Structures are given as structure tokens and as C-alpha cells.
Amino acid sequence: MLLKCVRCCAMLAVCLLLNTKLMAQPWHQLTMDDFQGVPPGSNSAYVAYTNCQIQYSYDARKRNGQYVLTFYVNMAMNHNKSWMNKVHVMETGLLDEVLRHEQGHYNMAYLEQQELLQAFNQIRYGPNYQYQINQIFNTIDTKYRNLNQDYEMDSMHMLNRQKQSEWNAWFRDQINSYRNYAYNRNERW
């Protein structure tokens, strides 16, 4: 039940400064069908693994002395790399609990994407825009890597049901906080 969010450079649209365009995937409730990967051998200490990827890239143009940047930020769950030991989960009756815990890993990646979209949109970029962008990404990425570690430690990989419940409430509150923004809807402005 680990999250390995692969961070890369690549897709989706956010044009910044005066003409802002936002586009993002809507939040998704995980099901057993989202886990298409093959579990490791029977020696694995884990019953599931969620693999999400956050990618970003940008185009920069100088117009009238200002830098106009178009960002592409994408978060996707890699279904073929995400796996669940379905036999074990079904035999032990833990499917709902495992899905709730894995949803937390997905939520973490989703929240990182939302925060990146918001942060990229709030900055006026100067000639050192590459540095600014890297700073924003690295700061937010580090925050969510640390949060993911805290999530696993606090919830003890879902075994601490009280802590898991607290995290579930925290995720719900955080996701709801983005409802005031267009970042959580699949639409263009």
C-alpha cells in the first residue's frame, strides 16, 4: 500500500498571466477495476499498490516585455502499474478498507496536481521563469512526498483504523476546498 507518484514533464493545459485557461481531470473514486497490474510474489508485505503520475511542461513566450507561460499539468493513475492482491483481499473481507486506503494515495496525487495548478496560476513570471517553476514544483512535490510518508506511518498501512478515519476526513476537507476553483473540473475557461 505504497504510493509511488512518478514525477515527469509532459501534458494538460493551463495558460497563465492575463489569459488563464485551466483544465484538469475530475476527482475519481477508485474501484477494484482500477488495479490492473500484477501483484508481486506471495512474499509481498502489502496487499495493494497505487501508482500515480504527475507530469508537467510549459511553453514560454515573451510578449510586450512580459512572459506568458502555458502550462500542461496532468495527474493520472497508472492502472497497469497499480495492483491489488484480489484473492487475499476478497478472502479476508478487506476490500472496502483497502480501497479506502488506496484512495488516500490517489487523493494525495490529485491534491498535489490541484495545488500545482493553483500555484502556477498565481505567479507573475520573469526572465528566470524556469527557476521559479522548478521551485514551485519542488516545494509542492516535497510537501506531498512527506505527507504520503506521514499517511503510511500514521495509518500503519490502514491497520490503525482511527488514524485512517482521520486521514479520510482530512482528504475530504482538502478536496472540498478545491471546489471553489475550476481546477477540479474537466472544463476550459
C-alpha distance (Angstrom), angle and dihedral (degrees) to the residues before:
residue distance angle dihedral
M1 . . .
L2 3.72 . .
L3 3.75 128.2 .
K4 3.71 118.6 -136.5
C5 3.76 107.0 -177.4
V6 3.74 106.4 -168.6
R7 3.77 109.1 -145.8
C8 3.80 116.3 -150.8
C9 3.78 141.8 147.1
A10 3.86 118.3 -101.4
M11 3.94 140.8 89.2
L12 3.90 158.8 20.1
A13 3.82 129.6 60.5
V14 3.79 135.7 -81.3
C15 3.80 118.2 144.5
L16 3.79 110.3 -166.3
L17 3.79 140.7 -154.1
L18 3.78 115.2 27.9
N19 3.81 100.2 -5.5
T20 3.78 105.7 46.0
K21 3.78 120.8 -173.5
L22 3.76 119.9 179.0
M23 3.75 129.8 -169.1
A24 3.78 128.7 168.2
Q25 3.75 140.6 154.6
P26 3.76 116.6 -96.2
W27 3.79 118.1 -113.5
H28 3.80 113.1 -87.8
Q29 3.83 131.1 -149.6
L30 3.80 107.5 -135.8
T31 3.79 122.2 -125.6
M32 3.77 132.1 -176.1
D33 3.82 87.6 -96.9
D34 3.82 90.0 67.5
F35 3.80 89.6 69.2
Q36 3.79 106.2 75.3
G37 3.80 99.7 145.9
V38 3.77 124.5 104.0
P39 3.82 115.5 -103.5
P40 3.80 116.5 -124.3
G41 3.79 119.0 -107.3
S42 3.77 122.6 -59.2
N43 3.81 89.8 -88.6
S44 3.81 92.5 76.9
A45 3.78 114.8 118.2
Y46 3.79 89.8 -151.5
V47 3.80 131.7 73.9
A48 3.81 97.3 -158.5
Y49 3.78 143.3 16.9
T50 3.81 129.2 -162.4
N51 3.79 117.7 -156.5
C52 3.80 117.4 -166.8
Q53 3.75 129.4 172.9
I54 3.77 129.4 -151.4
Q55 3.77 115.4 -163.6
Y56 3.76 130.7 179.9
S57 3.75 139.7 174.1
Y58 3.77 136.1 159.2
D59 3.76 145.6 -157.8
A60 3.80 119.2 -139.2
R61 3.79 128.0 -157.3
K62 3.75 130.1 175.2
R63 3.78 111.1 -135.3
N64 3.79 125.0 173.6
G65 3.80 91.5 -17.3
Q66 3.81 94.1 -51.8
Y67 3.78 130.7 99.7
V68 3.77 115.8 -120.2
L69 3.78 113.0 -164.7
T70 3.77 128.2 -167.2
F71 3.79 112.2 -158.1
Y72 3.77 130.3 -159.9
V73 3.81 113.1 -159.7
N74 3.78 121.2 173.7
M75 3.79 133.8 175.1
A76 3.77 118.9 -170.4
M77 3.76 136.8 166.9
N78 3.79 111.6 -126.0
H79 3.80 100.2 -135.6
N80 3.81 94.1 -173.1
K81 3.81 91.9 53.6
S82 3.81 95.1 41.6
W83 3.76 113.0 83.5
M84 3.77 142.9 177.1
N85 3.78 128.9 -164.2
K86 3.79 89.9 -126.8
V87 3.79 95.5 179.6
H88 3.81 92.4 55.2
V89 3.80 93.5 41.6
M90 3.82 93.3 49.4
E91 3.82 93.4 44.5
T92 3.80 92.3 52.9
G93 3.81 96.1 41.6
L94 3.80 91.9 -123.4
L95 3.80 99.6 124.8
D96 3.82 96.6 112.4
E97 3.81 93.0 45.6
V98 3.80 93.3 46.8
L99 3.81 91.3 48.4
R100 3.82 90.8 49.3
H101 3.79 91.0 51.0
E102 3.80 93.9 45.9
Q103 3.81 88.4 47.2
G104 3.80 85.5 62.9
H105 3.80 90.8 59.8
Y106 3.79 90.8 48.4
N107 3.82 89.7 46.7
M108 3.80 90.1 52.8
A109 3.82 91.4 56.1
Y110 3.80 91.4 43.7
L111 3.81 91.6 51.4
E112 3.79 90.9 48.6
Q113 3.79 90.0 53.6
Q114 3.80 91.5 48.6
E115 3.79 92.3 49.2
L116 3.81 91.5 48.4
L117 3.80 91.0 51.4
Q118 3.78 91.1 49.7
A119 3.82 94.5 44.9
F120 3.80 94.6 46.7
N121 3.79 88.5 51.3
Q122 3.82 94.9 52.8
I123 3.80 99.3 57.0
R124 3.79 130.6 88.9
Y125 3.76 105.5 -144.8
G126 3.77 125.2 -139.3
P127 3.80 133.1 -175.1
N128 3.82 89.7 -67.2
Y129 3.83 91.9 58.3
Q130 3.83 92.8 132.8
Y131 3.79 90.2 60.3
Q132 3.82 91.5 44.8
I133 3.81 91.8 51.1
N134 3.81 93.3 47.3
Q135 3.81 90.8 49.1
I136 3.80 92.1 51.3
F137 3.79 93.3 47.3
N138 3.80 95.7 44.3
T139 3.80 93.1 47.8
I140 3.81 94.1 49.7
D141 3.80 94.2 40.0
T142 3.82 91.5 51.8
K143 3.80 90.0 49.0
Y144 3.80 92.3 55.0
R145 3.81 94.7 42.4
N146 3.80 88.0 55.2
L147 3.81 91.8 44.7
N148 3.79 89.9 51.8
Q149 3.80 90.7 52.9
D150 3.80 90.2 48.1
Y151 3.82 89.5 49.6
E152 3.80 92.5 54.4
M153 3.81 93.7 44.1
D154 3.81 95.7 45.3
S155 3.79 95.7 44.6
M156 3.81 92.6 37.9
H157 3.82 88.0 -133.9
M158 3.84 89.3 -49.5
L159 3.82 94.6 -50.8
N160 3.82 92.3 109.9
R161 3.78 97.3 69.6
Q162 3.81 94.9 -174.7
K163 3.81 92.6 54.7
Q164 3.81 90.8 42.7
S165 3.80 88.7 54.8
E166 3.82 90.6 50.0
W167 3.80 90.9 51.0
N168 3.81 90.8 47.8
A169 3.82 89.1 55.6
W170 3.81 91.0 46.9
F171 3.83 91.1 51.7
R172 3.80 90.8 48.9
D173 3.82 91.4 51.6
Q174 3.81 93.6 46.2
I175 3.80 94.1 48.3
N176 3.80 90.8 47.3
S177 3.81 89.7 52.2
Y178 3.81 88.9 65.8
R179 3.79 93.5 53.9
N180 3.82 88.0 90.2
Y181 3.78 89.5 62.9
A182 3.78 131.5 64.7
Y183 3.80 89.8 -127.2
N184 3.78 93.0 93.3
R185 3.80 96.7 51.5
N186 3.76 128.3 73.9
E187 3.78 98.0 -122.2
R188 3.78 141.9 105.1
W189 3.77 127.4 -124.4
